[in-house]
Amino acid sequence: MTTLFAAFCILVSTASLTWGYAQAGYENAQRWILTFGALWLFALWRKWKFFSAPAALLTLALAMFGVWFKFAAGWMLSGALFAILAWDLTEFRRKLNQLSARDDAKGVERRHLARVAFLAAGGILIALSLIFLR
């Protein structure tokens, strides 16, 4: 379940940044962001531990670049938020694998996903309100 939600966050982050850069007229950057998102999904599937932190940092840098040059702030915020969520879920998945058999792994996962879903819903509402207010 955590992996599925992490993949969803990567897709939303990539789509948000792609759409924001497309609206600003950066077609080449748009293609690179899509390629990067596909690579991030591949790294998640292959369970490459080293990839999530640099991917999240690069996504945050792309979002900051977009905000700096006055791209649609809602899309940049959404891209950054879901990149952080994807990083968090990837790291959480590693911690789940280290739990002992006596620990309630399903309960820990369920509570963490509930907190993350609440945070994501709040971030989406903020991003949508920024998009519509602009």
N, CA, C and O atoms as a printed pandas DataFrame, in Angstrom:
     atom_number atom_name residue_name chain_id  residue_number  x_coord  y_coord  z_coord
0              1         N          MET        A               1    0.818   -1.192    0.000
1              2        CA          MET        A               1    0.000    0.000    0.000
2              3         C          MET        A               1    0.866    1.262    0.000
3              4         O          MET        A               1    0.561    2.237   -0.687
4              5         N          THR        A               2    1.942    1.229    0.774
5              6        CA          THR        A               2    2.822    2.386    0.838
6              7         C          THR        A               2    3.477    2.639   -0.512
7              8         O          THR        A               2    3.614    3.789   -0.931
8              9         N          THR        A               3    3.876    1.588   -1.184
9             10        CA          THR        A               3    4.511    1.733   -2.491
10            11         C          THR        A               3    3.529    2.303   -3.513
11            12         O          THR        A               3    3.903    3.132   -4.343
12            13         N          LEU        A               4    2.299    1.867   -3.450
13            14        CA          LEU        A               4    1.281    2.376   -4.370
14            15         C          LEU        A               4    1.033    3.863   -4.145
15            16         O          LEU        A               4    0.926    4.633   -5.099
16            17         N          PHE        A               5    0.943    4.256   -2.888
17            18        CA          PHE        A               5    0.723    5.666   -2.579
18            19         C          PHE        A               5    1.947    6.506   -2.953
19            20         O          PHE        A               5    1.799    7.642   -3.402
20            21         N          ALA        A               6    3.162    5.957   -2.773
21            22        CA          ALA        A               6    4.379    6.673   -3.177
22            23         C          ALA        A               6    4.405    6.873   -4.689
23            24         O          ALA        A               6    4.784    7.940   -5.171
24            25         N          ALA        A               7    4.002    5.843   -5.438
25            26        CA          ALA        A               7    3.946    5.971   -6.899
26            27         C          ALA        A               7    2.928    7.025   -7.310
27            28         O          ALA        A               7    3.170    7.796   -8.239
28            29         N          PHE        A               8    1.787    7.061   -6.620
29            30        CA          PHE        A               8    0.779    8.083   -6.902
30            31         C          PHE        A               8    1.349    9.480   -6.644
31            32         O          PHE        A               8    1.127   10.395   -7.436
32            33         N          CYS        A               9    2.073    9.645   -5.550
33            34        CA          CYS        A               9    2.665   10.949   -5.232
34            35         C          CYS        A               9    3.695   11.363   -6.279
35            36         O          CYS        A               9    3.768   12.537   -6.644
36            37         N          ILE        A              10    4.488   10.415   -6.762
37            38        CA          ILE        A              10    5.464   10.723   -7.808
38            39         C          ILE        A              10    4.744   11.155   -9.084
39            40         O          ILE        A              10    5.155   12.114   -9.737
40            41         N          LEU        A              11    3.682   10.455   -9.434
41            42        CA          LEU        A              11    2.915   10.818  -10.635
42            43         C          LEU        A              11    2.310   12.216  -10.510
43            44         O          LEU        A              11    2.379   13.007  -11.451
44            45         N          VAL        A              12    1.724   12.518   -9.368
45            46        CA          VAL        A              12    1.102   13.836   -9.185
46            47         C          VAL        A              12    2.160   14.933   -9.170
47            48         O          VAL        A              12    1.957   16.002   -9.746
48            49         N          SER        A              13    3.275   14.676   -8.521
49            50        CA          SER        A              13    4.354   15.664   -8.491
50            51         C          SER        A              13    4.883   15.951   -9.886
51            52         O          SER        A              13    5.052   17.108  -10.271
52            53         N          THR        A              14    5.141   14.894  -10.637
53            54        CA          THR        A              14    5.650   15.047  -11.998
54            55         C          THR        A              14    4.624   15.747  -12.889
55            56         O          THR        A              14    4.977   16.633  -13.666
56            57         N          ALA        A              15    3.371   15.353  -12.777
57            58        CA          ALA        A              15    2.326   15.975  -13.598
58            59         C          ALA        A              15    2.157   17.450  -13.257
59            60         O          ALA        A              15    1.960   18.272  -14.151
60            61         N          SER        A              16    2.231   17.792  -11.976
61            62        CA          SER        A              16    2.084   19.195  -11.575
62            63         C          SER        A              16    3.209   20.057  -12.130
63            64         O          SER        A              16    2.969   21.128  -12.687
64            65         N          LEU        A              17    4.434   19.580  -11.972
65            66        CA          LEU        A              17    5.560   20.354  -12.496
66            67         C          LEU        A              17    5.518   20.438  -14.016
67            68         O          LEU        A              17    5.811   21.483  -14.596
68            69         N          THR        A              18    5.152   19.330  -14.657
69            70        CA          THR        A              18    5.063   19.325  -16.114
70            71         C          THR        A              18    4.037   20.327  -16.593
71            72         O          THR        A              18    4.286   21.080  -17.534
72            73         N          TRP        A              19    2.887   20.337  -15.950
73            74        CA          TRP        A              19    1.833   21.263  -16.356
74            75         C          TRP        A              19    2.242   22.715  -16.095
75            76         O          TRP        A              19    1.969   23.595  -16.912
76            77         N          GLY        A              20    2.891   22.960  -14.967
77            78        CA          GLY        A              20    3.345   24.317  -14.663
78            79         C          GLY        A              20    4.382   24.817  -15.651
79            80         O          GLY        A              20    4.332   25.969  -16.083
80            81         N          TYR        A              21    5.316   23.960  -16.008
81            82        CA          TYR        A              21    6.338   24.353  -16.983
82            83         C          TYR        A              21    5.737   24.473  -18.390
83            84         O          TYR        A              21    6.176   25.309  -19.179
84            85         N          ALA        A              22    4.748   23.650  -18.701
85            86        CA          ALA        A              22    4.093   23.738  -20.013
86            87         C          ALA        A              22    3.332   25.056  -20.141
87            88         O          ALA        A              22    3.350   25.681  -21.201
88            89         N          GLN        A              23    2.674   25.473  -19.085
89            90        CA          GLN        A              23    1.953   26.744  -19.116
90            91         C          GLN        A              23    2.904   27.923  -19.293
91            92         O          GLN        A              23    2.534   28.939  -19.880
92            93         N          ALA        A              24    4.119   27.789  -18.790
93            94        CA          ALA        A              24    5.105   28.863  -18.929
94            95         C          ALA        A              24    5.816   28.826  -20.274
95            96         O          ALA        A              24    6.557   29.751  -20.605
96            97         N          GLY        A              25    5.600   27.767  -21.057
97            98        CA          GLY        A              25    6.176   27.695  -22.389
98            99         C          GLY        A              25    7.515   26.989  -22.464
99           100         O          GLY        A              25    8.248   27.169  -23.437
100          101         N          TYR        A              26    7.848   26.203  -21.478
101          102        CA          TYR        A              26    9.113   25.477  -21.458
102          103         C          TYR        A              26    8.889   24.029  -21.896
103          104         O          TYR        A              26    8.833   23.130  -21.057
104          105         N          GLU        A              27    8.761   23.803  -23.195
105          106        CA          GLU        A              27    8.459   22.467  -23.700
106          107         C          GLU        A              27    9.603   21.477  -23.485
107          108         O          GLU        A              27    9.363   20.310  -23.176
108          109         N          ASN        A              28   10.837   21.934  -23.647
109          110        CA          ASN        A              28   11.978   21.033  -23.445
110          111         C          ASN        A              28   12.090   20.603  -21.990
111          112         O          ASN        A              28   12.341   19.432  -21.703
112          113         N          ALA        A              29   11.906   21.534  -21.083
113          114        CA          ALA        A              29   11.932   21.190  -19.657
114          115         C          ALA        A              29   10.799   20.237  -19.322
115          116         O          ALA        A              29   10.941   19.349  -18.482
116          117         N          GLN        A              30    9.690   20.431  -19.983
117          118        CA          GLN        A              30    8.528   19.561  -19.768
118          119         C          GLN        A              30    8.885   18.110  -20.106
119          120         O          GLN        A              30    8.531   17.200  -19.356
120          121         N          ARG        A              31    9.567   17.888  -21.203
121          122        CA          ARG        A              31    9.969   16.528  -21.584
122          123         C          ARG        A              31   10.961   15.929  -20.588
123          124         O          ARG        A              31   10.874   14.748  -20.253
124          125         N          TRP        A              32   11.900   16.746  -20.117
125          126        CA          TRP        A              32   12.881   16.263  -19.157
126          127         C          TRP        A              32   12.226   15.915  -17.822
127          128         O          TRP        A              32   12.608   14.941  -17.174
128          129         N          ILE        A              33   11.253   16.703  -17.420
129          130        CA          ILE        A              33   10.554   16.419  -16.167
130          131         C          ILE        A              33    9.779   15.112  -16.275
131          132         O          ILE        A              33    9.766   14.319  -15.333
132          133         N          LEU        A              34    9.136   14.882  -17.411
133          134        CA          LEU        A              34    8.428   13.620  -17.614
134          135         C          LEU        A              34    9.384   12.427  -17.608
135          136         O          LEU        A              34    9.075   11.381  -17.038
136          137         N          THR        A              35   10.542   12.589  -18.241
137          138        CA          THR        A              35   11.545   11.535  -18.243
138          139         C          THR        A              35   12.061   11.280  -16.829
139          140         O          THR        A              35   12.240   10.133  -16.422
140          141         N          PHE        A              36   12.294   12.343  -16.098
141          142        CA          PHE        A              36   12.753   12.228  -14.716
142          143         C          PHE        A              36   11.703   11.519  -13.853
143          144         O          PHE        A              36   12.052   10.676  -13.026
144          145         N          GLY        A              37   10.431   11.851  -14.037
145          146        CA          GLY        A              37    9.368   11.182  -13.292
146          147         C          GLY        A              37    9.302    9.695  -13.594
147          148         O          GLY        A              37    9.088    8.882  -12.695
148          149         N          ALA        A              38    9.486    9.338  -14.865
149          150        CA          ALA        A              38    9.496    7.921  -15.236
150          151         C          ALA        A              38   10.694    7.205  -14.606
151          152         O          ALA        A              38   10.574    6.062  -14.162
152          153         N          LEU        A              39   11.832    7.870  -14.568
153          154        CA          LEU        A              39   13.015    7.290  -13.935
154          155         C          LEU        A              39   12.795    7.112  -12.435
155          156         O          LEU        A              39   13.223    6.110  -11.861
156          157         N          TRP        A              40   12.135    8.070  -11.801
157          158        CA          TRP        A              40   11.853    7.986  -10.371
158          159         C          TRP        A              40   10.908    6.813  -10.080
159          160         O          TRP        A              40   11.089    6.090   -9.101
160          161         N          LEU        A              41    9.911    6.636  -10.930
161          162        CA          LEU        A              41    9.009    5.489  -10.772
162          163         C          LEU        A              41    9.757    4.172  -10.965
163          164         O          LEU        A              41    9.508    3.204  -10.246
164          165         N          PHE        A              42   10.668    4.133  -11.929
165          166        CA          PHE        A              42   11.472    2.935  -12.150
166          167         C          PHE        A              42   12.344    2.646  -10.930
167          168         O          PHE        A              42   12.484    1.494  -10.519
168          169         N          ALA        A              43   12.930    3.697  -10.355
169          170        CA          ALA        A              43   13.764    3.531   -9.158
170          171         C          ALA        A              43   12.926    3.042   -7.975
171          172         O          ALA        A              43   13.408    2.247   -7.168
172          173         N          LEU        A              44   11.708    3.497   -7.865
173          174        CA          LEU        A              44   10.817    3.014   -6.808
174          175         C          LEU        A              44   10.515    1.540   -7.003
175          176         O          LEU        A              44   10.526    0.764   -6.047
176          177         N          TRP        A              45   10.248    1.157   -8.236
177          178        CA          TRP        A              45    9.940   -0.232   -8.550
178          179         C          TRP        A              45   11.135   -1.147   -8.277
179          180         O          TRP        A              45   10.974   -2.256   -7.768
180          181         N          ARG        A              46   12.332   -0.671   -8.619
181          182        CA          ARG        A              46   13.545   -1.464   -8.423
182          183         C          ARG        A              46   14.074   -1.388   -6.987
183          184         O          ARG        A              46   15.036   -2.072   -6.638
184          185         N          LYS        A              47   13.439   -0.553   -6.159
185          186        CA          LYS        A              47   13.808   -0.374   -4.743
186          187         C          LYS        A              47   15.234    0.151   -4.589
187          188         O          LYS        A              47   15.999   -0.322   -3.749
188          189         N          TRP        A              48   15.570    1.133   -5.412
189          190        CA          TRP        A              48   16.861    1.794   -5.286
190          191         C          TRP        A              48   16.780    2.758   -4.107
191          192         O          TRP        A              48   16.060    3.754   -4.173
192          193         N          LYS        A              49   17.494    2.479   -3.053
193          194        CA          LYS        A              49   17.406    3.259   -1.819
194          195         C          LYS        A              49   18.000    4.656   -1.971
195          196         O          LYS        A              49   17.556    5.598   -1.314
196          197         N          PHE        A              50   18.970    4.784   -2.810
197          198        CA          PHE        A              50   19.691    6.043   -2.937
198          199         C          PHE        A              50   18.943    7.105   -3.738
199          200         O          PHE        A              50   19.347    8.268   -3.716
200          201         N          PHE        A              51   17.890    6.758   -4.430
201          202        CA          PHE        A              51   17.328    7.648   -5.436
202          203         C          PHE        A              51   16.311    8.651   -4.886
203          204         O          PHE        A              51   16.176    9.740   -5.444
204          205         N          SER        A              52   15.604    8.324   -3.827
205          206        CA          SER        A              52   14.474    9.159   -3.412
206          207         C          SER        A              52   14.897   10.531   -2.893
207          208         O          SER        A              52   14.249   11.529   -3.210
208          209         N          ALA        A              53   15.957   10.603   -2.112
209          210        CA          ALA        A              53   16.376   11.900   -1.569
210          211         C          ALA        A              53   16.866   12.853   -2.671
211          212         O          ALA        A              53   16.407   13.994   -2.711
212          213         N          PRO        A              54   17.770   12.441   -3.560
213          214        CA          PRO        A              54   18.163   13.350   -4.640
214          215         C          PRO        A              54   16.999   13.709   -5.568
215          216         O          PRO        A              54   16.931   14.828   -6.076
216          217         N          ALA        A              55   16.087   12.763   -5.788
217          218        CA          ALA        A              55   14.933   13.053   -6.640
218          219         C          ALA        A              55   14.045   14.108   -6.010
219          220         O          ALA        A              55   13.569   15.015   -6.692
220          221         N          ALA        A              56   13.823   13.991   -4.712
221          222        CA          ALA        A              56   13.003   14.995   -4.018
222          223         C          ALA        A              56   13.694   16.359   -4.041
223          224         O          ALA        A              56   13.040   17.383   -4.238
224          225         N          LEU        A              57   15.001   16.375   -3.841
225          226        CA          LEU        A              57   15.731   17.647   -3.875
226          227         C          LEU        A              57   15.691   18.287   -5.259
227          228         O          LEU        A              57   15.529   19.502   -5.378
228          229         N          LEU        A              58   15.836   17.484   -6.293
229          230        CA          LEU        A              58   15.760   18.019   -7.648
230          231         C          LEU        A              58   14.363   18.551   -7.947
231          232         O          LEU        A              58   14.217   19.589   -8.592
232          233         N          THR        A              59   13.351   17.852   -7.486
233          234        CA          THR        A              59   11.984   18.319   -7.695
234          235         C          THR        A              59   11.744   19.620   -6.953
235          236         O          THR        A              59   11.103   20.526   -7.483
236          237         N          LEU        A              60   12.250   19.723   -5.734
237          238        CA          LEU        A              60   12.124   20.983   -4.988
238          239         C          LEU        A              60   12.861   22.116   -5.695
239          240         O          LEU        A              60   12.381   23.249   -5.724
240          241         N          ALA        A              61   14.016   21.816   -6.261
241          242        CA          ALA        A              61   14.759   22.836   -7.010
242          243         C          ALA        A              61   13.976   23.286   -8.240
243          244         O          ALA        A              61   13.938   24.477   -8.548
244          245         N          LEU        A              62   13.354   22.347   -8.941
245          246        CA          LEU        A              62   12.527   22.708  -10.098
246          247         C          LEU        A              62   11.340   23.566   -9.679
247          248         O          LEU        A              62   10.974   24.513  -10.376
248          249         N          ALA        A              63   10.747   23.235   -8.551
249          250        CA          ALA        A              63    9.615   24.025   -8.057
250          251         C          ALA        A              63   10.071   25.421   -7.639
251          252         O          ALA        A              63    9.383   26.405   -7.911
252          253         N          MET        A              64   11.221   25.513   -6.983
253          254        CA          MET        A              64   11.733   26.835   -6.586
254          255         C          MET        A              64   12.077   27.677   -7.808
255          256         O          MET        A              64   11.817   28.880   -7.830
256          257         N          PHE        A              65   12.656   27.053   -8.817
257          258        CA          PHE        A              65   12.943   27.758  -10.060
258          259         C          PHE        A              65   11.653   28.304  -10.664
259          260         O          PHE        A              65   11.604   29.450  -11.111
260          261         N          GLY        A              66   10.612   27.477  -10.673
261          262        CA          GLY        A              66    9.329   27.907  -11.218
262          263         C          GLY        A              66    8.718   29.055  -10.440
263          264         O          GLY        A              66    8.173   29.987  -11.031
264          265         N          VAL        A              67    8.801   28.997   -9.134
265          266        CA          VAL        A              67    8.258   30.086   -8.306
266          267         C          VAL        A              67    9.074   31.355   -8.508
267          268         O          VAL        A              67    8.521   32.452   -8.578
268          269         N          TRP        A              68   10.381   31.201   -8.600
269          270        CA          TRP        A              68   11.268   32.355   -8.781
270          271         C          TRP        A              68   10.938   33.098  -10.080
271          272         O          TRP        A              68   10.954   34.328  -10.119
272          273         N          PHE        A              69   10.641   32.343  -11.137
273          274        CA          PHE        A              69   10.342   32.962  -12.419
274          275         C          PHE        A              69    8.844   33.130  -12.660
275          276         O          PHE        A              69    8.395   33.290  -13.795
276          277         N          LYS        A              70    8.086   33.091  -11.574
277          278        CA          LYS        A              70    6.653   33.415  -11.577
278          279         C          LYS        A              70    5.818   32.490  -12.467
279          280         O          LYS        A              70    4.920   32.940  -13.178
280          281         N          PHE        A              71    6.129   31.183  -12.416
281          282        CA          PHE        A              71    5.246   30.199  -13.036
282          283         C          PHE        A              71    4.026   30.068  -12.129
283          284         O          PHE        A              71    3.973   30.696  -11.072
284          285         N          ALA        A              72    3.069   29.276  -12.521
285          286        CA          ALA        A              72    1.868   29.074  -11.709
286          287         C          ALA        A              72    2.268   28.492  -10.351
287          288         O          ALA        A              72    2.746   27.362  -10.263
288          289         N          ALA        A              73    2.065   29.279   -9.302
289          290        CA          ALA        A              73    2.531   28.891   -7.967
290          291         C          ALA        A              73    1.825   27.647   -7.447
291          292         O          ALA        A              73    2.432   26.851   -6.732
292          293         N          GLY        A              74    0.580   27.470   -7.784
293          294        CA          GLY        A              74   -0.165   26.302   -7.315
294          295         C          GLY        A              74    0.427   25.004   -7.829
295          296         O          GLY        A              74    0.543   24.026   -7.091
296          297         N          TRP        A              75    0.804   25.002   -9.109
297          298        CA          TRP        A              75    1.393   23.788   -9.681
298          299         C          TRP        A              75    2.758   23.515   -9.082
299          300         O          TRP        A              75    3.108   22.361   -8.834
300          301         N          MET        A              76    3.533   24.562   -8.848
301          302        CA          MET        A              76    4.856   24.389   -8.255
302          303         C          MET        A              76    4.735   23.894   -6.814
303          304         O          MET        A              76    5.493   23.023   -6.388
304          305         N          LEU        A              77    3.787   24.445   -6.070
305          306        CA          LEU        A              77    3.572   23.999   -4.693
306          307         C          LEU        A              77    3.115   22.545   -4.660
307          308         O          LEU        A              77    3.584   21.761   -3.835
308          309         N          SER        A              78    2.216   22.193   -5.540
309          310        CA          SER        A              78    1.739   20.815   -5.603
310          311         C          SER        A              78    2.874   19.861   -5.961
311          312         O          SER        A              78    2.995   18.791   -5.365
312          313         N          GLY        A              79    3.698   20.237   -6.921
313          314        CA          GLY        A              79    4.834   19.395   -7.295
314          315         C          GLY        A              79    5.795   19.193   -6.141
315          316         O          GLY        A              79    6.274   18.081   -5.918
316          317         N          ALA        A              80    6.083   20.266   -5.399
317          318        CA          ALA        A              80    6.992   20.167   -4.262
318          319         C          ALA        A              80    6.379   19.330   -3.138
319          320         O          ALA        A              80    7.053   18.482   -2.553
320          321         N          LEU        A              81    5.123   19.566   -2.843
321          322        CA          LEU        A              81    4.454   18.843   -1.760
322          323         C          LEU        A              81    4.430   17.337   -2.022
323          324         O          LEU        A              81    4.773   16.547   -1.142
324          325         N          PHE        A              82    4.035   16.948   -3.200
325          326        CA          PHE        A              82    3.943   15.522   -3.498
326          327         C          PHE        A              82    5.318   14.877   -3.649
327          328         O          PHE        A              82    5.452   13.672   -3.439
328          329         N          ALA        A              83    6.338   15.647   -4.007
329          330        CA          ALA        A              83    7.698   15.097   -4.028
330          331         C          ALA        A              83    8.160   14.792   -2.606
331          332         O          ALA        A              83    8.776   13.756   -2.358
332          333         N          ILE        A              84    7.862   15.693   -1.677
333          334        CA          ILE        A              84    8.215   15.450   -0.276
334          335         C          ILE        A              84    7.446   14.255    0.270
335          336         O          ILE        A              84    7.999   13.447    1.016
336          337         N          LEU        A              85    6.182   14.142   -0.095
337          338        CA          LEU        A              85    5.392   12.992    0.342
338          339         C          LEU        A              85    5.947   11.691   -0.233
339          340         O          LEU        A              85    6.002   10.680    0.469
340          341         N          ALA        A              86    6.358   11.706   -1.499
341          342        CA          ALA        A              86    6.936   10.504   -2.108
342          343         C          ALA        A              86    8.224   10.114   -1.405
343          344         O          ALA        A              86    8.466    8.932   -1.160
344          345         N          TRP        A              87    9.048   11.092   -1.080
345          346        CA          TRP        A              87   10.284   10.807   -0.347
346          347         C          TRP        A              87    9.962   10.213    1.019
347          348         O          TRP        A              87   10.568    9.223    1.428
348          349         N          ASP        A              88    9.005   10.819    1.727
349          350        CA          ASP        A              88    8.617   10.333    3.049
350          351         C          ASP        A              88    8.118    8.890    2.982
351          352         O          ASP        A              88    8.499    8.062    3.809
352          353         N          LEU        A              89    7.283    8.592    2.020
353          354        CA          LEU        A              89    6.738    7.244    1.906
354          355         C          LEU        A              89    7.804    6.228    1.519
355          356         O          LEU        A              89    7.749    5.077    1.954
356          357         N          THR        A              90    8.762    6.638    0.715
357          358        CA          THR        A              90    9.854    5.740    0.348
358          359         C          THR        A              90   10.712    5.411    1.567
359          360         O          THR        A              90   11.083    4.257    1.783
360          361         N          GLU        A              91   11.021    6.429    2.354
361          362        CA          GLU        A              91   11.798    6.200    3.576
362          363         C          GLU        A              91   10.992    5.393    4.590
363          364         O          GLU        A              91   11.544    4.541    5.287
364          365         N          PHE        A              92    9.697    5.655    4.674
365          366        CA          PHE        A              92    8.837    4.916    5.599
366          367         C          PHE        A              92    8.767    3.438    5.209
367          368         O          PHE        A              92    8.731    2.566    6.076
368          369         N          ARG        A              93    8.749    3.162    3.913
369          370        CA          ARG        A              93    8.725    1.775    3.451
370          371         C          ARG        A              93    9.982    1.031    3.908
371          372         O          ARG        A              93    9.918   -0.145    4.268
372          373         N          ARG        A              94   11.113    1.717    3.891
373          374        CA          ARG        A              94   12.350    1.092    4.373
374          375         C          ARG        A              94   12.269    0.798    5.862
375          376         O          ARG        A              94   12.739   -0.242    6.323
376          377         N          LYS        A              95   11.667    1.723    6.616
377          378        CA          LYS        A              95   11.524    1.500    8.057
378          379         C          LYS        A              95   10.562    0.358    8.342
379          380         O          LYS        A              95   10.758   -0.402    9.291
380          381         N          LEU        A              96    9.534    0.235    7.533
381          382        CA          LEU        A              96    8.591   -0.871    7.722
382          383         C          LEU        A              96    9.279   -2.218    7.536
383          384         O          LEU        A              96    8.962   -3.181    8.233
384          385         N          ASN        A              97   10.207   -2.287    6.611
385          386        CA          ASN        A              97   10.920   -3.542    6.366
386          387         C          ASN        A              97   11.824   -3.927    7.534
387          388         O          ASN        A              97   12.211   -5.088    7.660
388          389         N          GLN        A              98   12.165   -2.958    8.391
389          390        CA          GLN        A              98   13.052   -3.227    9.514
390          391         C          GLN        A              98   12.288   -3.583   10.792
391          392         O          GLN        A              98   12.908   -3.931   11.797
392          393         N          LEU        A              99   10.957   -3.502   10.773
393          394        CA          LEU        A              99   10.183   -3.844   11.961
394          395         C          LEU        A              99   10.266   -5.343   12.224
395          396         O          LEU        A              99   10.395   -6.151   11.305
396          397         N          SER        A             100   10.189   -5.683   13.492
397          398        CA          SER        A             100   10.219   -7.108   13.835
398          399         C          SER        A             100    8.843   -7.721   13.583
399          400         O          SER        A             100    7.861   -7.017   13.352
400          401         N          ALA        A             101    8.802   -9.026   13.631
401          402        CA          ALA        A             101    7.543   -9.738   13.372
402          403         C          ALA        A             101    6.511   -9.471   14.457
403          404         O          ALA        A             101    5.313   -9.595   14.204
404          405         N          ARG        A             102    6.945   -9.110   15.653
405          406        CA          ARG        A             102    6.014   -8.840   16.757
406          407         C          ARG        A             102    5.345   -7.482   16.641
407          408         O          ARG        A             102    4.272   -7.272   17.207
408          409         N          ASP        A             103    5.956   -6.567   15.924
409          410        CA          ASP        A             103    5.386   -5.222   15.774
410          411         C          ASP        A             103    4.171   -5.266   14.865
411          412         O          ASP        A             103    4.059   -6.115   13.981
412          413         N          ASP        A             104    3.271   -4.333   15.103
413          414        CA          ASP        A             104    2.048   -4.229   14.300
414          415         C          ASP        A             104    2.352   -3.396   13.050
415          416         O          ASP        A             104    2.048   -2.204   13.002
416          417         N          ALA        A             105    2.946   -4.028   12.053
417          418        CA          ALA        A             105    3.356   -3.308   10.846
418          419         C          ALA        A             105    2.160   -2.742   10.095
419          420         O          ALA        A             105    2.217   -1.620    9.590
420          421         N          LYS        A             106    1.080   -3.507   10.017
421          422        CA          LYS        A             106   -0.121   -3.027    9.311
422          423         C          LYS        A             106   -0.713   -1.811   10.002
423          424         O          LYS        A             106   -1.130   -0.861    9.339
424          425         N          GLY        A             107   -0.753   -1.832   11.324
425          426        CA          GLY        A             107   -1.285   -0.692   12.074
426          427         C          GLY        A             107   -0.418    0.545   11.926
427          428         O          GLY        A             107   -0.924    1.653   11.753
428          429         N          VAL        A             108    0.893    0.349   11.995
429          430        CA          VAL        A             108    1.825    1.467   11.822
430          431         C          VAL        A             108    1.669    2.055   10.422
431          432         O          VAL        A             108    1.634    3.275   10.257
432          433         N          GLU        A             109    1.575    1.194    9.423
433          434        CA          GLU        A             109    1.408    1.659    8.043
434          435         C          GLU        A             109    0.084    2.393    7.864
435          436         O          GLU        A             109    0.035    3.438    7.215
436          437         N          ARG        A             110   -0.973    1.858    8.430
437          438        CA          ARG        A             110   -2.294    2.475    8.295
438          439         C          ARG        A             110   -2.326    3.860    8.929
439          440         O          ARG        A             110   -2.878    4.794    8.346
440          441         N          ARG        A             111   -1.739    4.004   10.120
441          442        CA          ARG        A             111   -1.727    5.310   10.785
442          443         C          ARG        A             111   -0.873    6.320   10.025
443          444         O          ARG        A             111   -1.245    7.486    9.895
444          445         N          HIS        A             112    0.273    5.865    9.524
445          446        CA          HIS        A             112    1.142    6.775    8.769
446          447         C          HIS        A             112    0.468    7.225    7.471
447          448         O          HIS        A             112    0.521    8.404    7.120
448          449         N          LEU        A             113   -0.152    6.306    6.772
449          450        CA          LEU        A             113   -0.841    6.667    5.529
450          451         C          LEU        A             113   -2.008    7.607    5.788
451          452         O          LEU        A             113   -2.284    8.482    4.967
452          453         N          ALA        A             114   -2.693    7.445    6.906
453          454        CA          ALA        A             114   -3.790    8.367    7.248
454          455         C          ALA        A             114   -3.255    9.774    7.479
455          456         O          ALA        A             114   -3.840   10.749    7.010
456          457         N          ARG        A             115   -2.146    9.879    8.200
457          458        CA          ARG        A             115   -1.553   11.203    8.424
458          459         C          ARG        A             115   -1.074   11.831    7.117
459          460         O          ARG        A             115   -1.278   13.022    6.883
460          461         N          VAL        A             116   -0.442   11.029    6.274
461          462        CA          VAL        A             116    0.066   11.535    5.000
462          463         C          VAL        A             116   -1.091   11.937    4.081
463          464         O          VAL        A             116   -1.007   12.950    3.387
464          465         N          ALA        A             117   -2.167   11.150    4.074
465          466        CA          ALA        A             117   -3.329   11.491    3.244
466          467         C          ALA        A             117   -3.962   12.797    3.711
467          468         O          ALA        A             117   -4.395   13.607    2.891
468          469         N          PHE        A             118   -4.016   12.998    5.004
469          470        CA          PHE        A             118   -4.552   14.260    5.531
470          471         C          PHE        A             118   -3.675   15.436    5.113
471          472         O          PHE        A             118   -4.185   16.489    4.729
472          473         N          LEU        A             119   -2.371   15.260    5.186
473          474        CA          LEU        A             119   -1.441   16.306    4.755
474          475         C          LEU        A             119   -1.560   16.574    3.259
475          476         O          LEU        A             119   -1.549   17.728    2.831
476          477         N          ALA        A             120   -1.673   15.530    2.474
477          478        CA          ALA        A             120   -1.796   15.689    1.019
478          479         C          ALA        A             120   -3.096   16.396    0.665
479          480         O          ALA        A             120   -3.108   17.251   -0.220
480          481         N          ALA        A             121   -4.187   16.057    1.335
481          482        CA          ALA        A             121   -5.464   16.720    1.060
482          483         C          ALA        A             121   -5.380   18.207    1.389
483          484         O          ALA        A             121   -5.898   19.043    0.648
484          485         N          GLY        A             122   -4.736   18.528    2.485
485          486        CA          GLY        A             122   -4.551   19.944    2.821
486          487         C          GLY        A             122   -3.695   20.663    1.800
487          488         O          GLY        A             122   -3.982   21.803    1.436
488          489         N          GLY        A             123   -2.641   20.001    1.335
489          490        CA          GLY        A             123   -1.787   20.605    0.313
490          491         C          GLY        A             123   -2.507   20.810   -0.998
491          492         O          GLY        A             123   -2.312   21.824   -1.668
492          493         N          ILE        A             124   -3.341   19.851   -1.369
493          494        CA          ILE        A             124   -4.122   19.992   -2.602
494          495         C          ILE        A             124   -5.083   21.163   -2.485
495          496         O          ILE        A             124   -5.237   21.940   -3.427
496          497         N          LEU        A             125   -5.725   21.291   -1.343
497          498        CA          LEU        A             125   -6.659   22.409   -1.155
498          499         C          LEU        A             125   -5.935   23.748   -1.233
499          500         O          LEU        A             125   -6.447   24.696   -1.829
500          501         N          ILE        A             126   -4.766   23.832   -0.646
501          502        CA          ILE        A             126   -3.988   25.080   -0.721
502          503         C          ILE        A             126   -3.566   25.353   -2.164
503          504         O          ILE        A             126   -3.679   26.481   -2.644
504          505         N          ALA        A             127   -3.084   24.330   -2.849
505          506        CA          ALA        A             127   -2.644   24.511   -4.240
506          507         C          ALA        A             127   -3.815   24.906   -5.137
507          508         O          ALA        A             127   -3.677   25.798   -5.974
508          509         N          LEU        A             128   -4.967   24.252   -4.971
509          510        CA          LEU        A             128   -6.136   24.615   -5.785
510          511         C          LEU        A             128   -6.618   26.027   -5.488
511          512         O          LEU        A             128   -7.013   26.754   -6.399
512          513         N          SER        A             129   -6.588   26.416   -4.231
513          514        CA          SER        A             129   -7.017   27.774   -3.913
514          515         C          SER        A             129   -6.054   28.805   -4.512
515          516         O          SER        A             129   -6.484   29.870   -4.954
516          517         N          LEU        A             130   -4.754   28.491   -4.528
517          518        CA          LEU        A             130   -3.801   29.398   -5.169
518          519         C          LEU        A             130   -4.028   29.476   -6.671
519          520         O          LEU        A             130   -3.924   30.551   -7.262
520          521         N          ILE        A             131   -4.336   28.353   -7.284
521          522        CA          ILE        A             131   -4.578   28.347   -8.720
522          523         C          ILE        A             131   -5.813   29.172   -9.056
523          524         O          ILE        A             131   -5.788   29.979   -9.985
524          525         N          PHE        A             132   -6.887   28.974   -8.309
525          526        CA          PHE        A             132   -8.123   29.675   -8.628
526          527         C          PHE        A             132   -8.096   31.145   -8.217
527          528         O          PHE        A             132   -8.769   31.964   -8.843
528          529         N          LEU        A             133   -7.344   31.493   -7.195
529          530        CA          LEU        A             133   -7.221   32.897   -6.783
530          531         C          LEU        A             133   -6.364   33.694   -7.760
531          532         O          LEU        A             133   -6.529   34.906   -7.897
532          533         N          ARG        A             134   -5.472   33.023   -8.421
533          534        CA          ARG        A             134   -4.607   33.700   -9.364
534          535         C          ARG        A             134   -5.384   33.995  -10.609
535          536         O          ARG        A             134   -4.843   34.571  -11.552
